[in-house]
Amino acid sequence: MNRLTLRAGKEAYEKIKKDGLTPEMVTGVVAAAGGPKWFTTYGLVRYIIGEFLEDAHHPLHFLGASVGSWQMTAAMTSHPMRAIDRLQQAYSTTIYSDKPDEKEISLACQKMIEHVILDESEHILSHPSRCLQVVTARGRGLLSHSNQVLRGLGFGAAFISNIVGRRYMAMAADRVVFKTKGDLMFQSEKDILPTKEVDLTADNLVPALRASGTIPYMMDAINDIPVAPRGYYWDGGMTDYHISLPYRGDGIVLHPHFLNKVLPGWFDKKLPWNRSAHESLMSKVLLITPSEAYIESLPRKQISDMKDFKHFGQAQDRRIAYWSEISSRSLELGEELSDLIRSGQIVDRIEPYTR
């Protein structure tokens, strides 16, 4: 059974077909929002950030939204594998009350972030060759209010705006990217949504990561992050759900992902038509996903998901065991990618990316 499906955009496909894949060819890694879906690719991300790129000393960008930004923060620590293991453990084993409110969930997520970072803030912020980029969405219009009713109307307006066209999401939210040194890994001036850049500091690192994972209707918005434009900040997945951007440079961007399609924004998953990332935005990307056969082999024959909370209810020990099994199985994905790269067989396994 082939556990992985590898699809590459035009430029990435030509490079890999010609020369295989080496760390030196990679300019960055991106990780999507998606909550517990990330357990499905935990082992894949673990291999990429902790082993494949371990000895790479050229500039590397790590960009993520929501839980994807937490994974990419692990890549910035002195021991990426240990850090992402801490995230997997903390995220999967957190116990919630019968009906957790926004404050309880927000506090639990903050503890997860702090558990990943531990005492490595300075290392993360001053890494000699790696650059962290954390995507958040700052509310505009009705989403800039503290009133819950107005916010609800704001999310409704954002959904409708997105139906009309993705560019109109800018009426509801700004994309704000918190970053360490260097340029953004994408050409913001060429993207359909405007982007604001903010430097990451010791004071705003945790708030920015919290904001990036602040799921609407489940968590408290983060208000007035230090050094950043004032306002309420929400999950980066609102503007960049699976992440598809006009990336810089001539290298390859690795995108370990849990689905075989890349949806630009959070509201796009509700659309009855396909708004998957256009080929032009995926030209430099190697999209690495679990194969259909692999997913069929998983418990319940599906990837982990936010719906698991409802499925398992208060049988939280069963949910924890299930997420642990999904995570353990995902190590197979990292092993297969490692084998394909080392053997050179990746040249024969990649397919061209199409929508």
RAJOJO-V880107 format. One record per backbone hydrogen bond with DSSP energy under -0.5 kcal/mol. NH is the residue of the N-H (numbers start at 1). CO is the residue of the C=O. E is the energy in kcal/mol with one decimal. If there is no record, write none. Layout:
nh:co:e
NH:CO:E
NH:CO:E
//
This chain:
nh:co:e
3:1:-0.7
5:289:-3.0
6:349:-0.5
7:5:-0.5
7:287:-2.4
8:351:-2.9
9:282:-0.6
9:285:-2.6
12:283:-2.6
13:9:-3.4
14:10:-2.1
15:11:-2.0
16:12:-2.6
17:13:-2.5
18:14:-1.4
19:15:-2.9
20:16:-2.5
25:22:-1.4
26:23:-1.5
27:252:-2.4
28:252:-1.1
29:61:-2.4
30:254:-2.2
31:63:-1.8
33:241:-2.8
37:34:-1.8
38:35:-1.9
39:36:-1.8
40:37:-1.6
41:38:-1.1
42:38:-0.6
42:39:-0.6
45:41:-2.8
46:42:-2.6
47:43:-1.7
48:44:-2.1
49:45:-2.8
50:46:-1.7
51:47:-2.1
52:47:-2.8
53:48:-1.8
54:51:-0.9
56:53:-1.3
60:129:-2.4
61:27:-2.1
62:131:-2.9
63:29:-2.4
64:133:-2.0
65:31:-1.5
66:135:-0.7
68:65:-2.1
69:66:-1.2
70:66:-1.1
71:67:-1.9
72:68:-2.1
73:69:-1.5
74:70:-1.4
75:71:-1.0
76:73:-1.4
77:74:-1.2
83:79:-2.2
84:80:-2.6
85:81:-1.9
86:82:-2.0
87:83:-1.9
88:84:-2.4
89:85:-2.4
90:86:-2.8
91:87:-2.9
92:88:-2.1
93:89:-1.7
94:90:-0.8
100:97:-0.7
105:101:-2.1
106:102:-2.5
107:103:-2.4
108:104:-2.1
109:105:-2.2
110:106:-2.1
111:107:-2.1
112:108:-1.7
113:109:-2.3
114:110:-2.5
115:111:-2.0
116:112:-1.6
117:113:-2.3
118:114:-2.9
120:117:-2.2
124:120:-2.6
125:121:-2.5
126:122:-1.6
127:124:-0.7
131:60:-2.8
133:62:-2.6
134:178:-3.3
135:64:-2.4
135:133:-0.5
136:176:-2.1
137:234:-2.0
138:174:-2.5
139:137:-0.6
139:232:-2.9
140:172:-3.0
143:140:-2.1
144:141:-1.8
145:142:-1.2
151:147:-2.2
152:148:-2.4
153:149:-2.1
154:150:-2.1
155:151:-2.5
156:152:-1.8
157:153:-2.5
158:154:-2.3
159:155:-2.2
160:156:-2.1
161:157:-2.7
162:158:-2.2
163:159:-1.5
164:160:-1.9
165:161:-1.9
168:165:-1.8
169:166:-2.0
170:167:-1.3
171:168:-1.7
172:169:-1.7
173:169:-2.0
174:138:-2.7
175:194:-1.0
176:136:-2.3
176:174:-0.7
177:175:-0.5
177:196:-2.9
178:134:-2.6
178:176:-0.6
179:198:-2.7
180:132:-2.0
187:246:-3.3
188:186:-1.3
190:187:-1.9
191:188:-1.3
196:175:-2.6
198:177:-2.4
200:179:-3.1
205:201:-1.4
208:204:-2.6
209:205:-2.1
210:206:-2.7
211:207:-2.8
212:208:-2.4
213:209:-1.0
213:210:-0.7
214:211:-1.8
215:213:-1.4
218:215:-1.8
219:215:-1.8
220:102:-0.6
222:233:-1.8
223:221:-0.5
224:231:-2.5
228:225:-1.7
233:222:-3.2
234:137:-3.6
235:214:-2.2
236:135:-0.5
236:212:-1.8
237:212:-0.5
238:235:-1.9
239:236:-0.7
240:236:-2.6
241:264:-2.0
242:263:-2.4
243:264:-0.6
247:245:-1.5
248:185:-2.6
252:25:-2.9
253:284:-2.6
254:28:-2.6
254:252:-0.6
255:286:-2.6
257:288:-2.9
263:261:-0.6
264:262:-0.5
264:275:-0.8
266:237:-1.6
267:238:-0.5
268:265:-1.1
269:266:-1.0
270:267:-1.3
271:268:-1.3
275:273:-0.6
277:262:-2.5
281:278:-1.1
282:278:-0.9
282:279:-0.5
283:280:-0.6
285:282:-1.5
286:253:-2.6
287:7:-3.2
287:285:-0.6
288:255:-2.1
288:286:-0.6
289:5:-2.6
289:287:-0.6
290:257:-0.6
291:3:-2.9
295:291:-2.3
296:292:-2.3
297:293:-1.0
297:294:-0.7
298:294:-0.5
298:295:-1.3
301:298:-2.4
302:299:-0.9
308:305:-1.9
309:306:-1.5
311:307:-2.4
312:308:-2.5
313:309:-1.5
315:312:-2.5
316:314:-2.1
318:315:-0.8
319:315:-1.6
320:316:-2.6
321:317:-2.0
322:318:-2.4
323:319:-2.8
324:320:-2.1
325:321:-2.1
326:322:-2.5
327:323:-2.4
328:324:-2.6
329:325:-2.6
330:326:-1.6
331:327:-0.6
331:328:-1.2
332:329:-1.9
333:330:-1.0
334:330:-1.2
335:331:-2.1
336:332:-2.4
337:333:-2.4
338:334:-2.3
339:335:-2.4
340:336:-2.5
341:337:-2.3
342:338:-2.7
343:339:-2.3
344:340:-1.0
346:340:-1.7
347:344:-1.5
348:345:-1.1
349:345:-1.2
350:346:-1.7
351:6:-2.4
353:8:-2.6
//
